[in-house]
Amino acid sequence: MDDGLPPLREVIAAHGLSAKKALGQNFLLDLNLTRKIARAAQPGPEDHIFEVGPGPGGLTRALLMEGAGHVTVIEKDPRCLQALEDIAAAYPDQLTIVHDDAMGFDFASAAPHKVAANLPYNVGTALLTGWLSAPVWPPRWQSLTLLFQKEVAQRLVAPVGSKAYGRLSVLTQWRAEASLLFDIGPKAFTPPPKVTSALVYITPTEAPQSVSVDALSRITAAAFGQRRKMLRQSLKSLGIDPIALCEAAELDPTTRADAVPVADYVSLARALPLLP
């Protein structure tokens, strides 16, 4: 299937869309690759898909070509808007363009949706944390198909005890199931980044263990802030008795941060408000 639009390299040249490092931009120009990413998001005619940082619209076009019912793109860079308008003209009533910073966008109030994005490197982790920290759960998003730096992607799925296991691992695995799909090398991007990227597929868990997001964030920040130290030492930064906290959560205070399973971090977070 051909959408009848010009190749992305021609679109970039026509609109002067050189990628801006300050915006974390790295454009994907290979439509075969963007369609592979789009298929991973499993777009259907009833699906509303949000895309963050579409740039010249390579993934946008792919999502529509692969059958997405409606796509809403959130683009901060005004230089990209005309290229996106051209796509909207080719897909009447199927593409909504929002000129805004995704960091301030209210996803929690949107209709049920999926998210698919080649996330800007400089805001990817912050956006993911926001989606995983939604105050109401299950959230409004049904799945997240996201392209990260591979190092970040590996943290999301890292098992307890591994070097990559950390705060992001706990937050992700507490409320969701994440899987690594495939890597994308630097040469696929314009300009090429210095790192390999990886596509991650995330779905929310219907009934995660109930605990305050803020409490879990405080616990993991303290523990992984000094990950080589035992909990009895690293949790002192919370300003409470760390040994009493561990005892309340039925944990050995000599355990180190990377050896504590997600369920035990939840227990620590639950015990936090109970202590004086």
Sequence and secondary structure as in RCSB ss.txt:
>XXXX:A:sequence
MDDGLPPLREVIAAHGLSAKKALGQNFLLDLNLTRKIARAAQPGPEDHIFEVGPGPGGLTRALLMEGAGHVTVIE
KDPRCLQALEDIAAAYPDQLTIVHDDAMGFDFASAAPHKVAANLPYNVGTALLTGWLSAPVWPPRWQSLTLLFQK
EVAQRLVAPVGSKAYGRLSVLTQWRAEASLLFDIGPKAFTPPPKVTSALVYITPTEAPQSVSVDALSRITAAAFG
QRRKMLRQSLKSLGIDPIALCEAAELDPTTRADAVPVADYVSLARALPLLP
>XXXX:A:secstr
   S   HHHHHHHHT    GGGT  EE  HHHHHHHHHHT   TT EEEEE  TTTHHHHHHHHTT SEEEEEE
  GGGHHHHHHHHHHSTTTEEEEES GGG  GGGS SEEEEEE  TTTHHHHHHHHHT SSSS SEEEEEEEEEH
HHHHHHH  TTSTT SHHHHHHHHHEEEEEEEEE GGGEES  SS EEEEEEEE SS     HHHHHHHHHHHHH
TTTSBHHHHGGGGTS HHHHHHHTT  TT BGGGS HHHHHHHHHHGGG  
